[in-house]
Amino acid sequence: MFQRLKEDINSVFHRDPAARNTFEVLTNYPGLHALLLHRVAHWLWGHGLKWVARTLSTLARWFTGIEIHPGATIGRRFFIDHGMGVVIGETTVIGNDVTLYQGVTLGGTSWNKGKRHPTIGSGVVVGAGAKILGPFEVGEGAKIGSNSVVTKAVPAGATVVGIPGRVIVKRKLEEDDVRRKVMEERMGFDAYGVTEEMPDPMARSVRALLDHMHAVDERLETMCKALHKVNSEYQNGDLPQLDDDDFDCVRDDPEDGAKG
């Protein structure tokens, strides 16, 4: 129980640079409150106490603005950022390390009983205002763009945008993507639930700069190796470590209204 709570708290720190300390997260993050109350409600639902579970779910909605049906199954390290207006239906299944932004709906398109809500694979990111409607699967690592409306299955690793949602890229995670993600996390850069394939000029510009920095680093490394071959006395010293405080202006930019 406490291990799951620790994971849920750490997931906030990993995905929201505005989070400062554990006490702040526990007291001021409605997404975490809704998740913790859902875990209790889901346990009650599974033990046949359905009215009590629904009542607890309703109270959670009043306090957080997030509606999660107690029948929904949610994996580990689930994170809802901001959260107001999020709706998660009864037969929804959510994997591990999934991120939802505000206004997301995981809903159904049928009044029939049975499976009628989506299954969200691990590592999926769903942008603000997106609607995923129907009993289909969103593959692992997929990205759903803000305000998209998705009504059919999404392949793993795909990016979906638009109304109706359309796949604009489908590819495996490449080494450059991994390196770029590490640098973004180091800088505290967050494209707010979008990727470089989506129409966000600022995010694409920052990622282009990161790619250029990688290219320059690789070229300098090649030059240093060549100099060492010419002159064996050439010393290629280690680069100084980056100080996290140097990037505070990126994490806490008061002009950025998207986070915090």
C-alpha positions as CSV (number, residue, x, y, z in Angstrom):
1,M,0.0,0.0,0.0
2,F,2.7,2.5,1.1
3,Q,4.9,1.4,-1.9
4,R,2.0,2.2,-4.3
5,L,1.5,5.6,-2.6
6,K,5.2,6.4,-2.9
7,E,5.1,5.5,-6.6
8,D,2.1,7.7,-7.1
9,I,3.8,10.7,-5.4
10,N,7.1,10.1,-7.3
11,S,5.2,10.1,-10.6
12,V,4.1,13.6,-9.9
13,F,7.7,14.8,-9.4
14,H,8.8,13.0,-12.6
15,R,6.1,14.6,-14.8
16,D,5.5,18.0,-13.2
17,P,8.4,20.4,-12.7
18,A,6.2,22.7,-10.6
19,A,6.1,20.1,-7.8
20,R,8.3,21.2,-5.0
21,N,8.0,18.8,-2.1
22,T,6.0,15.8,-0.9
23,F,3.7,17.8,1.5
24,E,2.7,20.1,-1.4
25,V,1.9,17.2,-3.7
26,L,-0.1,15.4,-1.0
27,T,-2.2,18.5,-0.2
28,N,-2.5,20.4,-3.5
29,Y,-2.7,17.9,-6.4
30,P,-6.3,17.0,-7.2
31,G,-5.1,14.3,-9.7
32,L,-3.4,12.5,-6.9
33,H,-6.4,12.9,-4.5
34,A,-8.7,11.5,-7.2
35,L,-6.4,8.5,-7.8
36,L,-6.1,7.6,-4.1
37,L,-9.8,7.8,-3.6
38,H,-10.4,5.7,-6.7
39,R,-8.1,3.0,-5.4
40,V,-10.3,2.7,-2.3
41,A,-13.5,2.9,-4.3
42,H,-12.2,0.3,-6.8
43,W,-11.5,-2.1,-3.8
44,L,-15.0,-1.5,-2.5
45,W,-16.5,-2.1,-6.0
46,G,-14.6,-5.4,-6.3
47,H,-15.9,-6.6,-2.9
48,G,-19.5,-6.0,-3.9
49,L,-20.0,-2.7,-2.0
50,K,-21.0,-0.9,-5.2
51,W,-23.2,1.8,-3.7
52,V,-20.5,2.8,-1.2
53,A,-18.0,2.8,-4.0
54,R,-20.1,5.0,-6.2
55,T,-20.8,7.4,-3.3
56,L,-17.0,7.7,-2.7
57,S,-16.5,8.3,-6.4
58,T,-19.1,11.1,-6.4
59,L,-17.5,12.7,-3.4
60,A,-14.1,12.6,-5.2
61,R,-15.7,14.3,-8.2
62,W,-17.1,17.1,-5.9
63,F,-13.7,17.7,-4.4
64,T,-11.4,17.3,-7.4
65,G,-13.5,17.9,-10.5
66,I,-12.3,14.5,-11.7
67,E,-14.8,11.7,-12.3
68,I,-13.5,8.1,-12.2
69,H,-15.9,5.3,-12.2
70,P,-15.0,2.8,-9.4
71,G,-15.2,0.0,-11.9
72,A,-12.3,1.4,-14.0
73,T,-9.0,-0.5,-13.7
74,I,-5.9,1.8,-13.3
75,G,-2.3,0.7,-13.3
76,R,0.8,2.0,-11.5
77,R,2.2,5.5,-11.6
78,F,-0.9,7.0,-13.2
79,F,-0.8,10.8,-13.3
80,I,-3.5,13.3,-14.0
81,D,-2.1,16.8,-14.5
82,H,-4.5,19.6,-13.3
83,G,-7.4,17.2,-13.9
84,M,-10.5,19.4,-14.0
85,G,-13.1,17.8,-16.3
86,V,-11.4,14.4,-16.6
87,V,-14.0,11.6,-17.1
88,I,-13.0,7.9,-17.0
89,G,-15.7,5.3,-17.7
90,E,-16.6,2.1,-15.9
91,T,-14.9,-0.5,-18.2
92,T,-11.8,1.6,-18.9
93,V,-8.5,-0.2,-18.4
94,I,-5.4,1.9,-18.0
95,G,-1.8,0.5,-18.0
96,N,1.2,1.7,-16.1
97,D,2.9,5.2,-16.5
98,V,0.0,6.8,-18.3
99,T,-0.5,10.6,-18.2
100,L,-3.7,12.5,-18.8
101,Y,-4.2,16.2,-18.9
102,Q,-7.3,18.2,-18.0
103,G,-10.5,17.7,-19.9
104,V,-9.8,14.2,-21.1
105,T,-12.7,11.8,-21.6
106,L,-12.2,8.0,-21.7
107,G,-15.8,7.3,-22.6
108,G,-18.1,4.9,-24.5
109,T,-20.3,5.1,-27.6
110,S,-22.9,2.5,-26.6
111,W,-25.5,2.0,-24.0
112,N,-25.1,-1.7,-24.1
113,K,-23.6,-3.5,-21.0
114,G,-20.2,-5.0,-21.3
115,K,-16.9,-3.6,-22.5
116,R,-17.7,-0.1,-23.9
117,H,-14.7,2.0,-22.9
118,P,-11.1,2.1,-24.1
119,T,-8.1,0.2,-23.0
120,I,-5.1,2.5,-22.6
121,G,-1.6,0.9,-23.0
122,S,1.3,1.6,-20.7
123,G,3.2,4.9,-21.3
124,V,0.4,6.6,-23.2
125,V,0.1,10.4,-23.0
126,V,-3.3,12.0,-23.7
127,G,-3.3,15.8,-24.3
128,A,-5.7,18.3,-22.8
129,G,-9.3,18.0,-24.0
130,A,-8.9,14.8,-26.0
131,K,-11.7,12.3,-26.2
132,I,-11.1,8.6,-26.6
133,L,-14.5,6.9,-27.2
134,G,-15.2,3.2,-27.6
135,P,-14.0,-0.3,-26.6
136,F,-10.8,-0.3,-28.5
137,E,-7.1,-0.3,-27.6
138,V,-4.6,2.6,-27.6
139,G,-1.2,0.9,-28.0
140,E,1.7,1.4,-25.6
141,G,3.7,4.6,-25.9
142,A,1.1,6.3,-28.1
143,K,0.5,10.1,-28.0
144,I,-3.0,11.6,-28.3
145,G,-2.9,15.2,-29.3
146,S,-4.9,17.9,-27.4
147,N,-8.6,18.1,-28.4
148,S,-8.4,15.1,-30.6
149,V,-11.4,12.8,-30.9
150,V,-10.3,9.1,-31.2
151,T,-12.9,6.5,-32.1
152,K,-10.7,3.6,-33.4
153,A,-7.7,1.6,-32.3
154,V,-4.3,3.3,-32.1
155,P,-1.1,1.4,-32.9
156,A,1.7,1.3,-30.3
157,G,4.0,4.2,-30.6
158,A,1.7,6.2,-32.9
159,T,0.8,9.9,-32.6
160,V,-2.8,10.9,-33.2
161,V,-4.2,14.3,-33.8
162,G,-7.4,15.9,-35.2
163,I,-11.1,15.4,-35.4
164,P,-11.6,12.6,-36.1
165,G,-8.3,11.4,-34.8
166,R,-5.8,10.4,-37.5
167,V,-2.4,8.7,-37.1
168,I,0.3,11.2,-38.3
169,V,3.3,9.1,-37.4
170,K,3.9,5.5,-36.5
171,R,7.5,4.5,-35.7
172,K,9.6,2.8,-33.2
173,L,11.4,4.8,-30.5
174,E,14.8,5.6,-31.9
175,E,18.1,6.4,-30.1
176,D,17.8,10.1,-30.9
177,D,14.4,10.2,-29.2
178,V,15.8,8.6,-26.0
179,R,18.7,11.1,-25.9
180,R,16.4,14.0,-26.5
181,K,14.0,12.9,-23.8
182,V,16.8,12.7,-21.3
183,M,18.0,16.2,-22.1
184,E,14.4,17.6,-21.9
185,E,13.9,16.1,-18.5
186,R,17.3,17.6,-17.4
187,M,16.2,21.0,-18.5
188,G,12.7,20.7,-17.1
189,F,11.2,21.2,-20.6
190,D,7.7,20.0,-21.0
191,A,5.7,20.2,-24.3
192,Y,2.5,19.7,-22.4
193,G,1.4,16.4,-23.8
194,V,2.5,16.9,-27.4
195,T,5.4,15.5,-29.4
196,E,7.6,17.0,-32.2
197,E,5.2,15.6,-34.8
198,M,2.3,17.8,-33.5
199,P,1.6,21.4,-34.5
200,D,3.3,23.1,-31.6
201,P,5.9,25.5,-33.1
202,M,7.6,26.3,-29.8
203,A,8.0,22.6,-28.9
204,R,9.4,21.8,-32.3
205,S,11.8,24.7,-32.1
206,V,13.2,23.6,-28.8
207,R,13.6,20.0,-29.9
208,A,15.4,21.2,-33.1
209,L,17.8,23.0,-30.8
210,L,18.4,19.9,-28.8
211,D,19.1,17.9,-31.9
212,H,21.6,20.5,-33.0
213,M,23.3,20.4,-29.6
214,H,23.6,16.6,-30.0
215,A,25.2,17.0,-33.5
216,V,27.6,19.6,-32.2
217,D,28.6,17.3,-29.3
218,E,29.2,14.4,-31.6
219,R,31.4,16.6,-34.0
220,L,33.5,17.9,-31.1
221,E,34.0,14.4,-29.8
222,T,35.2,13.3,-33.3
223,M,37.6,16.3,-33.4
224,C,39.0,15.5,-30.0
225,K,39.7,11.9,-31.0
226,A,41.4,13.2,-34.2
227,L,43.6,15.6,-32.1
228,H,44.6,12.8,-29.8
229,K,45.7,10.7,-32.7
230,V,47.9,13.5,-34.0
231,N,49.3,14.4,-30.6
232,S,49.2,11.7,-28.0
233,E,49.9,14.3,-25.3
234,Y,46.5,16.0,-26.0
235,Q,44.3,15.7,-23.0
236,N,40.6,15.4,-23.6
237,G,39.3,16.4,-20.2
238,D,35.8,15.7,-18.9
239,L,33.2,18.3,-19.4
240,P,31.9,20.1,-16.2
241,Q,28.7,18.8,-14.7
242,L,25.6,20.8,-15.3
243,D,24.0,22.4,-12.2
244,D,20.3,21.9,-11.9
245,D,20.0,25.5,-10.6
246,D,21.1,26.8,-14.0
247,F,17.8,25.6,-15.4
248,D,15.5,27.1,-12.8
249,C,14.5,29.8,-15.2
250,V,13.2,27.1,-17.6
251,R,11.3,25.2,-14.9
252,D,9.8,28.2,-13.2
253,D,9.3,30.7,-16.0
254,P,6.5,33.1,-14.7
255,E,5.6,33.8,-18.3
256,D,4.7,30.2,-19.0
257,G,1.1,29.7,-18.0
258,A,0.9,26.1,-19.1
259,K,2.4,24.5,-16.0
260,G,2.1,25.0,-12.3
